[in-house]
Amino acid sequence: MSSSNKEVVRRFNIEVIQNGNEDEFHALIASDFVNHTAPLGMPNGPQSMWNTFHNILRPALSDMKVTIHDQIAEGDKVTTRKTISGVHAGTLMGIPATGKEVAISVIDIVRVQHGKYAEHWGLSTLATVLAALAKV
């Protein structure tokens, strides 16, 4: 089970985050998915994840790439340490394009149920990246 859960998370990272494949998104996320990392007061269902990658990161980062450094699986949870990188070519959360290379470090935990994302918790360096871009 651990290796198949890791593969679900790997597919989500490459096909959904990196490649923007909406069909894969719907194939890999449960309808009752909960994003525990959604900002307070914001939606935390499946659409919250799609919006983060499709409406916030993808328009702002050209050549977006996900590099998975480590994955650890235990039971129904997979922890992944990864980097989301690209060129800041569009507005990112109010910050106009700078043309700079950016790298967002992420550690997340995903609970996989029946081959789909059921729950997500995560930490990232997005705030640090935004602060550095704002100084440019």
Rosetta silent file (secondary structure, phi, psi, omega in degrees, C-alpha in Angstrom):
SEQUENCE: MSSSNKEVVRRFNIEVIQNGNEDEFHALIASDFVNHTAPLGMPNGPQSMWNTFHNILRPALSDMKVTIHDQIAEGDKVTTRKTISGVHAGTLMGIPATGKEVAISVIDIVRVQHGKYAEHWGLSTLATVLAALAKV
SCORE:     score description
SCORE:     0.000 S_00000001
   1 L     0.000  -39.597 -178.010    0.000    0.000    0.000 S_00000001
   2 H   -58.495  -44.569 -178.271    2.821    2.447    0.829 S_00000001
   3 H   -69.707  -35.546  178.090    4.350    2.305   -2.638 S_00000001
   4 H   -70.621  -35.396  176.237    0.983    2.710   -4.379 S_00000001
   5 H   -66.676  -39.431  176.537    0.135    5.695   -2.137 S_00000001
   6 H   -62.449  -37.995  178.853    3.512    7.251   -2.956 S_00000001
   7 H   -66.022  -38.463  176.294    2.743    6.797   -6.653 S_00000001
   8 H   -59.124  -46.808 -178.935   -0.619    8.606   -6.239 S_00000001
   9 H   -67.032  -40.553  177.289    1.184   11.553   -4.635 S_00000001
  10 H   -61.481  -45.758  178.376    3.937   11.501   -7.274 S_00000001
  11 H   -59.315  -43.500  179.524    1.326   11.501  -10.064 S_00000001
  12 H   -60.762  -45.925 -178.836   -0.511   14.424   -8.445 S_00000001
  13 H   -62.389  -44.145 -177.297    2.700   16.434   -8.151 S_00000001
  14 H   -80.143  -53.284 -174.326    3.804   15.838  -11.733 S_00000001
  15 H   -72.809  -39.957 -175.839    0.509   15.627  -13.631 S_00000001
  16 H   -89.992  -57.439 -175.169   -1.528   18.190  -11.670 S_00000001
  17 H   -70.093  -55.100 -175.783    0.929   20.684  -10.166 S_00000001
  18 H   -71.397  -47.308 -172.126    3.675   20.608  -12.799 S_00000001
  19 L   -95.373  -12.786  178.233    1.657   19.819  -15.937 S_00000001
  20 L    69.839   28.648 -176.258   -1.698   21.399  -15.019 S_00000001
  21 L   -80.700  105.457 -176.750   -3.705   18.331  -16.063 S_00000001
  22 H   -69.693  -34.099  177.203   -7.278   18.916  -14.865 S_00000001
  23 H   -61.749  -42.934  177.520   -8.454   15.399  -15.802 S_00000001
  24 H   -65.582  -37.287  176.821   -5.741   13.910  -13.565 S_00000001
  25 H   -55.553  -51.876 -177.898   -6.738   16.336  -10.802 S_00000001
  26 H   -66.242  -31.145  178.717  -10.310   15.004  -10.837 S_00000001
  27 H   -72.013  -26.452 -171.899   -9.052   11.406  -11.057 S_00000001
  28 H  -107.450    1.247 -177.539   -6.759   11.844   -8.034 S_00000001
  29 E  -123.286  133.795 -179.938   -8.810   13.907   -5.575 S_00000001
  30 E   -72.663  148.068 -179.657  -11.720   12.696   -3.456 S_00000001
  31 E   -64.997  -25.326  179.006  -14.968   14.654   -3.644 S_00000001
  32 E  -103.385   21.787  178.396  -14.885   15.081    0.157 S_00000001
  33 E   -52.732  142.940  176.455  -11.183   16.100    0.203 S_00000001
  34 E  -126.153  124.041  175.130  -10.124   18.496    3.008 S_00000001
  35 E   -97.105  100.519 -177.710   -7.164   20.876    2.678 S_00000001
  36 L   -71.712   -8.535 -178.802   -6.135   21.562    6.280 S_00000001
  37 L   -97.896   -2.456  178.734   -3.612   24.157    5.023 S_00000001
  38 L   -59.700  141.315  178.081   -6.193   26.428    3.388 S_00000001
  39 L   -57.284  146.215 -179.758   -6.056   29.952    4.854 S_00000001
  40 L   -52.037  129.693  178.580   -8.525   30.582    7.668 S_00000001
  41 L    85.413   -5.167 -179.963  -11.948   31.444    6.292 S_00000001
  42 L   -98.153  157.685  177.093  -11.115   30.244    2.761 S_00000001
  43 L   -57.863  145.405 -178.898  -12.621   27.181    1.051 S_00000001
  44 L  -128.116   19.046  178.501  -10.784   23.964    1.913 S_00000001
  45 L   -90.373 -166.379 -177.442  -12.343   21.435   -0.451 S_00000001
  46 H   -53.652  -41.429 -176.382  -11.033   20.044   -3.735 S_00000001
  47 H   -63.183  -27.665  178.698  -11.404   23.347   -5.572 S_00000001
  48 H   -62.088  -37.768  178.682   -9.062   25.049   -3.087 S_00000001
  49 H   -69.844  -45.631 -179.824   -6.213   22.830   -4.278 S_00000001
  50 H   -60.705  -44.337 -179.531   -6.985   23.363   -7.966 S_00000001
  51 H   -59.880  -41.131 -179.816   -7.190   27.146   -7.442 S_00000001
  52 H   -57.952  -47.338 -175.175   -3.799   27.227   -5.713 S_00000001
  53 H   -85.187  -41.898 -173.860   -2.019   25.584   -8.603 S_00000001
  54 H   -82.532  -37.691 -174.242   -4.129   26.585  -11.611 S_00000001
  55 H  -100.964  -18.731 -178.562   -5.158   30.147  -10.693 S_00000001
  56 H  -109.065  -59.787 -174.436   -2.271   31.339   -8.492 S_00000001
  57 H   -76.934  -47.525 -174.283    0.993   29.514   -9.279 S_00000001
  58 H   -58.906  -45.280  179.187    0.572   28.450  -12.917 S_00000001
  59 H   -67.500  -22.919 -175.378   -0.154   31.959  -14.313 S_00000001
  60 H   -92.343  -27.332 -174.117    2.754   33.414  -12.312 S_00000001
  61 E  -116.401  111.675  173.974    5.465   30.801  -12.907 S_00000001
  62 E   -81.876  157.362 -179.190    6.569   29.841  -16.387 S_00000001
  63 E    54.220   37.242 -177.677    8.423   26.567  -16.853 S_00000001
  64 E   -62.224  134.754 -178.003    6.964   25.363  -13.540 S_00000001
  65 E  -137.474  141.912  174.161    8.632   22.203  -12.324 S_00000001
  66 E  -111.141  123.887  175.810    8.124   19.977   -9.296 S_00000001
  67 E  -112.977  117.065  178.113   11.190   18.196   -7.962 S_00000001
  68 E   -90.095  121.182 -179.382   10.467   15.502   -5.378 S_00000001
  69 E   -92.974  -42.257 -178.035   13.417   15.108   -3.029 S_00000001
  70 E  -146.891  146.866  170.621   12.008   12.634   -0.491 S_00000001
  71 E  -138.720  133.081  177.182    8.846   10.630    0.092 S_00000001
  72 E  -128.456  128.280 -179.762    8.026    8.664    3.225 S_00000001
  73 E  -119.537  137.308  173.672    4.887    6.565    3.485 S_00000001
  74 E  -146.684  126.789 -177.531    3.348    5.020    6.551 S_00000001
  75 L    59.792 -128.312 -178.336   -0.152    3.612    6.684 S_00000001
  76 L   -98.329   11.650 -178.428   -2.425    5.808    4.573 S_00000001
  77 E  -114.290  143.656  177.015   -0.204    8.923    4.749 S_00000001
  78 E  -126.092  125.578  175.087    2.596   10.084    2.443 S_00000001
  79 E  -103.781  131.402 -177.585    5.010   12.856    3.420 S_00000001
  80 E  -127.820  132.640  170.334    6.793   14.566    0.554 S_00000001
  81 E  -106.841  123.524 -173.533    9.649   17.085    0.559 S_00000001
  82 E  -146.709  169.941  173.418    9.695   18.900   -2.760 S_00000001
  83 E  -127.462  130.734  172.042   10.541   22.098   -4.584 S_00000001
  84 E  -104.766  119.850 -174.763    8.178   23.940   -6.915 S_00000001
  85 E  -130.430  163.407  177.520   10.257   26.140   -9.191 S_00000001
  86 E   170.884 -175.266  178.400    9.900   28.342  -12.226 S_00000001
  87 E  -100.156  130.183  179.870   10.443   31.819  -13.623 S_00000001
  88 E   -72.623   85.874 -172.739    8.362   34.615  -12.079 S_00000001
  89 L  -106.016   -3.738  179.178    6.800   35.623  -15.402 S_00000001
  90 L  -144.567  172.518 -178.595    3.344   36.765  -14.212 S_00000001
  91 L   -63.194  128.810  178.746    1.731   38.412  -11.208 S_00000001
  92 E  -119.241  106.136  179.007    2.104   36.262   -8.090 S_00000001
  93 L    49.182   47.557  176.318   -0.252   37.207   -5.275 S_00000001
  94 L    90.535   -7.184 -179.075   -0.107   40.881   -6.228 S_00000001
  95 E   -98.213  117.172 -178.786    3.606   41.003   -7.049 S_00000001
  96 L   -61.367  155.898 -179.477    4.265   41.879  -10.714 S_00000001
  97 L   -53.114  138.413  178.394    6.557   39.647  -12.762 S_00000001
  98 L  -115.145  -15.783 -175.301   10.277   40.065  -12.045 S_00000001
  99 L    78.029    3.756 -178.727   11.752   37.517  -14.453 S_00000001
 100 L   -83.204  147.975  170.323   13.581   35.950  -11.484 S_00000001
 101 E   -70.801  135.936  176.222   13.928   32.214  -10.898 S_00000001
 102 E  -126.366  151.709  177.295   11.944   31.175   -7.837 S_00000001
 103 E  -139.797  118.211  179.221   11.982   28.020   -5.767 S_00000001
 104 E  -103.722  117.202  176.761    9.287   27.257   -3.206 S_00000001
 105 E   -84.137  138.103 -175.948   10.258   24.540   -0.744 S_00000001
 106 E  -137.725  139.305  165.990    7.346   22.402    0.433 S_00000001
 107 E  -126.061  121.884  178.443    6.795   19.619    2.923 S_00000001
 108 E  -133.446  158.616  176.143    3.353   18.126    2.814 S_00000001
 109 E  -120.949  129.670  179.097    1.430   15.197    4.217 S_00000001
 110 E  -123.668  130.220  171.301   -1.339   13.630    2.177 S_00000001
 111 E   -92.979  122.522 -178.281   -3.771   11.018    3.422 S_00000001
 112 E  -103.157  129.405  177.873   -4.585    8.723    0.509 S_00000001
 113 E  -134.010  125.743 -179.256   -7.841    6.783    0.528 S_00000001
 114 L    54.826   38.158  176.395   -8.951    4.513   -2.341 S_00000001
 115 L    76.082   16.076 -178.680   -6.157    5.901   -4.542 S_00000001
 116 E  -134.365  155.223  173.665   -7.177    9.542   -4.078 S_00000001
 117 E   -64.550  121.400  177.723   -6.167   12.553   -2.026 S_00000001
 118 E  -105.025  -38.748  179.593   -8.466   12.574    1.033 S_00000001
 119 E  -146.470  154.850 -179.772   -6.670   15.121    3.236 S_00000001
 120 E  -141.755  137.306  170.490   -3.683   17.483    2.960 S_00000001
 121 E  -130.913  142.935 -179.514   -1.450   19.319    5.442 S_00000001
 122 E  -159.741  158.219  173.786    1.539   21.361    4.324 S_00000001
 123 E  -129.988  141.029  178.185    4.250   23.900    5.029 S_00000001
 124 E  -145.971  168.179  177.891    6.009   25.984    2.411 S_00000001
 125 L   -97.513   21.485 -178.264    8.415   28.860    1.945 S_00000001
 126 H   -56.356  -42.915 -179.770    5.950   30.784   -0.270 S_00000001
 127 H   -60.860  -39.541  178.220    5.812   33.730    2.184 S_00000001
 128 H   -66.832  -41.339  177.861    9.608   33.992    2.137 S_00000001
 129 H   -62.525  -45.438  179.490    9.650   33.848   -1.679 S_00000001
 130 H   -61.274  -42.352  178.965    6.983   36.567   -1.882 S_00000001
 131 H   -61.778  -41.986  179.616    8.932   38.799    0.521 S_00000001
 132 H   -67.007  -39.680  179.405   12.101   38.412   -1.575 S_00000001
 133 H   -66.994  -34.587 -178.692   10.217   39.171   -4.823 S_00000001
 134 H   -67.243  -23.099 -179.017    8.636   42.276   -3.286 S_00000001
 135 L   -83.789  -13.071 -175.708   12.148   43.677   -2.621 S_00000001
 136 L   -71.594    0.000    0.000   13.218   43.376   -6.262 S_00000001
